[in-house]
Amino acid sequence: MKLGRVRHRAAVHLARIEDGHAVLLEPESDTPRADVMVDAIATRAELDGVGPRVSLDEVELLAPVRRPGKVLAIGLNYADHVGESAMELPKAPLIFSKPSSAIVGPGEPVRWAGADCREADYEAELAVVIGSTATGVVDNPLEHIFGYTCCNDFSARDAQFGDGQWVRGKSFDTFCPLGPWIVSPDEFGDPQDHTIGIDVTDPDGATARLQDGNTSDMIFGVAEIITYIARFITLEPGDVIATGTPNGVGFARKPPRYMGDGDVMTVWIDGIGELTNPCVVD
C-alpha cells in the first residue's frame, strides 16, 4: 500500500485519503509505523517506503476506518445526559451497535429521507479504535487501544424511541461519521481528560455550540468499557467503540433542536480535532 506523508502540526495522526491510501500526518519522520487499515492495525507492521509528501489542503480525508468488524456504542454514559433524557443511571455500560455501512468520513453528508426520519439528532462522542484482541478477563485494557477519533452517533429519534430498541434508529446509512484521523494513545494521553462537544451551523450561517462537555464526566471510563465488553464480546483489531455523549442533544433541548437540510455539524475533541459533516434531507 502506498503511504503519503502529510506535514501537520500534531505529532502522530493516522488517516486515509481519497484514493484509499493511508497517510501519516506528522512532522518529518523517516520511519512511519502503520496505516489505519484493519490489517495494519492488527499487525502494527512497519511499512516499507514512503509516498510523496503532500499538504493537508491538497487531499480529501476519508473515514479512518471504513469497514470495521464491529461498531459498538455505549448509551447513557454521561450523568447529565442521563438526566436530560429522563432515564435512570445505568448500573453497567449500556451496549448497542451500529453497522459499518453507516460510516462516513469528514465532509461527507449525513443524509436521510424526510419521510423516514423527522427527528434527526446529533451526538458528539469519543471513539476508540481497537488495536489488539481483547477477550475474557482483560488486565490492561488501555493497552489494546490503537488510537482515538471523533464520532457523531447520529440518530433518528422517532425510530429509536418508536421501536422500543435502538438498532434501526442508530443505523441508517451515513449515521456514523468518523474522523478526521486517528490519534495515537501516547499523544492523546488520559482519555478521561478531554473537552468534547458539537457546533451546528444552520443554513443561514449562524453557529451555535450545542454540546460542551468533558470525558471526565463519563459514568464508565474507557478502560472500564473495554473490560466490560471483552467479558461478553471479543474485541478485535479495527473494531470501533463510541463511548457516549454529553448533555445537550437535540431531542432534550427546549424546544427540541433536530437537524435539517443544510445544517452543518462539527464534532470537536481537544487532542484530536474537528469532524464536520453537512446534513442532506432527500
N, C-alpha and C positions, 0 to 999 in steps of 0.2 A: 504494500500500500504506500502510495506517495504521501509524504509528510511535508506540509508547508509550515514555515515558522513565521509567526506574526509578532512584530515588536509591540509591546504593550506595557504599561507601567506596572501592572500587577506581576507578582512573582511567578506563579505557576497556574495557568489556566489551560484547560483542555477543551477543544471544540471541534465541530465538523463544519465544513464549508460547502458551498452549493454543489460541487461535483462529488460529494460524498467522501472526499479526502479528509484526513484528520489534520488538525493544526494545533500547534503548541504556542500559546500566547504567553511569551515570556521575554525577559531581556536576553541578550545574546548568550547562547549556550552551545557548547559543542556536543552535548550528549542529551538529546531529548529521550525521555524514558518510555513513554507509552502513548498510544492514541486512545480514543474513547469508544472504540468498537468493542462489542461484548467479548470477543475472543481475546483481544489485547488486554482488556480489564482482567480477564481470567488468568492470563499468563503473566501479566505485568512485564512482558518481554520488551527488551530494548530494541528499537527499530534501527535498521541499517540505512544510513543515508538521510539526508535532509533535503526537502524540496526547496525551491527558491523562496527567499524571504519576501513576504508581501505585507502591505499595511492593512490594518483592520477595516478601513473605509473602502477597500477595493474588493472585499469578499462579502458574500451573503452567508450568515451563520444559520445552521440547521439545528434541530434539537440534538443535544449532545449524545443522547442515547435514543435511537429511533424505535427499536423493537426489542425492549427488554422482555425477559421471560415472564416477569410479573411486575405489575404496578400495584403496590399495596398502599393504603392510606389509613390514617388514624383520625377518627372523628371525635369532636368534643374534647380537644386536648389542651385548651386554654380556659381557665376558670371563668374569665369574663365573657368568653364566647358561650360557654355553657349557660351562664346567667342570662345573656341576651336572647338565647334560644329557648328559655323557659324549660330547660331539661335538668335532670339530676346529674350530679357529678359521677362519672364512670368509676367503677371500682377497679377496673383493669383497662388497658388500651382497647379501644373500640375499633376493630379492624374491618375495612371493606376494601374492595378492589376496583380498579379502573382498567379497561383493556388497553393494550399497547396501540390499538388502532385509533385511540383518542389523542395520541401525542402529536403535537405540532411544535414548531420551533419559533425562535424570535422573529417577530414581524409577520408571521403567518396569521391569517384571520381565524378567529373563533366564530363559527357560523352555525346557524340553525334555522329551521323553518318556523316562521311565526306561528303557524297553526299547531306546531308540536311543542312549543315552549313559550309561555307568556311571562314566566318568572325566572329569567336568566340571571345568575348570580356569580360573583367572583369570590375567590378565597386565596389570599396570599399564603404560601406555605414554603417552608424549608424542606427540600427534598434530599434524601440520602441515596447515593449510588453505592451498591454493594460491590466489593472487590474480591472477596474470597468467601467460600461456602461457610455458612453458619447454620448449624443444626443441633438440636438437642440442648444440652447444657452448655452455655457459652460463657467462658470465664472472662474474656477480654473483648467485649462486644465492639468497642470503637476500633479495634484492630482489623475488623472485617470491612471497614468503610474505604471505598476507593476515593470518594470525594463528595462534594455538596453542590447543589444547584438550586435555582429558583423554580417553583411550581405554582401554577394557578389551577387550583382544584375547582374548575368551573362546574356549575350545577344548574340543572333545570329543576327549580324548587317545586313547581307544580307536579312534575313527575315523581320527584323524590318523596315528597310528603303524600302525594296521592296514592302511590303504590304501597306505602307502608314499609318499604325497604328501599335501599338507596342505589341499587346497581344501575337501573335504567337512567335515573336522573343524573348520575355522575358519569355516564359512559357514552354520551353522544360522540360521534366523530368530531374531533378538534377540541374536545373538552378537557384536554390535559396539556396545556402549554408547558414546555420545559426549556430552561436555558438561563442565560445565553451561553454558558460554558460550565464546566465542572472545575471547582476549586479544590485543590488537594487538602487533606486533613491538616498537614503541618502548617499550611498557610492560613487556613480558616481558624484554627485554634479551637477553643472551647465552644462546642455547638450550642451551649446554653447561655451565650453571652453576645447576642447579636440583635440589633433592631431589625424589624420586618414590617412591611406594610404594602399598601397599594394606593396609587394615584389614578384617578379616572378623569379623562378629558372628554367633555361632551362635544357633540357636533358643532357647537358654536365656539369652541375653543377654550371654554372655561374649565380649569383643572381644580379638582378637589381631592384632598387626602382623606380617603375613606377608611383605611386601616392604618394603625400606627402602634405596633406592639414590640415585644421583646421575647426572644426564645427562652429567656429565663423564666417566663411565666407558664411554660408548658407544665401540665399536670404530670405527664410521664416524659422524662427526658429521652434523648436519642439512645443512650446506652440501654435504658430500661425497655424501650420499644423493641430494639433488636433482640435483647434477651428474651422478651416475652414472645415475640413472633417465632423465633427459632425453636421454641418448645413444641410448636404445632406445625409450622410450615418451614421447610428448608429454604433458606435464603441463598441464592446463587449469584455468581458474578454477573453484573449488569442489571440485577433487579433494582427497582426504584421504590423507595418508601417516602410518601408525603406525610409530614409529621404533624399536621393540624394547623388551624388558622386562628389568629387572634380575633378579638371582637371588632365589630364594625361592618359585618357582612350586610349585603343589601336587604335581605328579607327582614332583618331585625331592626332596621332603621325606621324612624317615624317622620314622614311616611316612608314606605319601602323605596329603596333605590335599586331597581333592576336595570340590567344592561339592555341597551337597544342598538339599533342600526346606527353606526357612526361613532359610537363610544370607543375610546381607546384606553386600554388598561395597562398600567405599568406596575408590576410587582417589583419591589426593591428589598434587598437584604444587604446590610453592610457586611463587607468582606467578600461579597460575591458580585453584586452589580444589579442591573436592571433587566427585566424581561417584559417587553412591550408587545401587545397584540391588539389589533383592532377587532371590533365586533361587526359582523355582517349578518343581517337577517334576510333570508330569502323569501 
